[in-house]
Amino acid sequence: MARSETDSDEGSSDCLIRLKNKISGLNKHKLKEFLLILMDECDALHTENCDLSNECDELKKEVLKLEEENKHLKDEKIKLDMNNLVLHEDFE
């Protein structure tokens, strides 16, 4: 059976309470150590996000170039088909 939003909220509250209880038992040095680790992880995630955004931008540019090339090739094919049709008619 699917969990309701209320169940999810209660589960989140329970997790937060357990986390608060664990944190309250830590000393200042250990908390500082965890904070620095968390900051490093956040920085790494931010850097990865920026890299992925840049890659997406490059891929979008590549897609636009390919779409333009595809249009050019389709136009060229139409011209060749028309030329082929004219030559075929001349041949007959």
C-alpha positions as CSV (number, residue, x, y, z in Angstrom):
1,M,0.0,0.0,0.0
2,A,1.3,3.5,-0.9
3,R,2.4,5.8,1.9
4,S,0.5,8.9,2.3
5,E,2.0,12.4,2.5
6,T,1.3,12.4,6.3
7,D,3.2,9.1,6.7
8,S,6.1,10.5,4.8
9,D,6.1,13.7,7.0
10,E,6.0,11.6,10.2
11,G,8.9,9.5,8.9
12,S,10.9,12.6,8.1
13,S,10.2,14.0,11.5
14,D,11.3,10.7,13.1
15,C,14.6,10.8,11.1
16,L,15.2,14.4,12.1
17,I,14.6,13.6,15.8
18,R,17.0,10.7,15.6
19,L,19.6,12.9,13.8
20,K,19.2,15.6,16.4
21,N,19.7,13.1,19.2
22,K,22.9,11.7,17.6
23,I,24.3,15.2,17.0
24,S,23.5,16.4,20.5
25,G,25.8,13.6,21.8
26,L,28.8,14.8,19.7
27,N,31.5,17.1,20.9
28,K,32.5,20.3,19.2
29,H,35.6,18.9,17.5
30,K,33.6,16.0,15.9
31,L,30.8,18.4,14.8
32,K,33.4,20.7,13.2
33,E,34.9,17.7,11.4
34,F,31.5,16.6,10.0
35,L,30.8,20.2,9.0
36,L,34.0,20.4,7.0
37,I,33.2,17.1,5.3
38,L,29.7,18.3,4.5
39,M,31.1,21.5,3.0
40,D,33.6,19.6,0.9
41,E,30.8,17.4,-0.4
42,C,28.6,20.4,-1.2
43,D,31.6,22.0,-3.0
44,A,32.2,18.8,-5.0
45,L,28.5,18.6,-5.9
46,H,28.4,22.2,-7.0
47,T,31.5,21.7,-9.2
48,E,30.0,18.6,-10.7
49,N,26.7,20.5,-11.3
50,C,28.6,23.3,-13.1
51,D,30.6,20.7,-15.2
52,L,27.3,19.0,-16.2
53,S,25.7,22.4,-17.0
54,N,28.7,23.3,-19.2
55,E,28.5,19.9,-20.9
56,C,24.7,20.4,-21.5
57,D,25.4,23.8,-23.1
58,E,28.0,22.2,-25.4
59,L,25.6,19.4,-26.4
60,K,22.9,22.0,-27.1
61,K,25.3,23.8,-29.4
62,E,26.2,20.6,-31.1
63,V,22.5,19.7,-31.6
64,L,21.9,23.1,-33.2
65,K,24.8,22.5,-35.6
66,L,23.5,19.1,-36.5
67,E,20.0,20.3,-37.1
68,E,21.4,23.0,-39.4
69,E,23.5,20.4,-41.3
70,N,20.4,18.1,-41.5
71,K,18.4,20.9,-43.0
72,H,21.1,21.7,-45.5
73,L,21.4,18.0,-46.5
74,K,17.6,17.7,-46.9
75,D,17.6,20.8,-49.1
76,E,20.4,19.3,-51.1
77,K,18.5,16.0,-51.5
78,I,15.4,17.9,-52.7
79,K,17.5,19.6,-55.4
80,L,19.1,16.3,-56.4
81,D,15.7,14.6,-56.6
82,M,14.4,17.4,-58.8
83,N,17.5,17.2,-61.0
84,N,17.1,13.4,-61.2
85,L,13.4,13.8,-62.2
86,V,14.3,16.3,-64.9
87,L,17.0,14.0,-66.3
88,H,14.7,11.0,-66.1
89,E,12.0,13.0,-68.1
90,D,14.6,14.0,-70.7
91,F,15.8,10.5,-71.0
92,E,12.3,9.2,-71.8
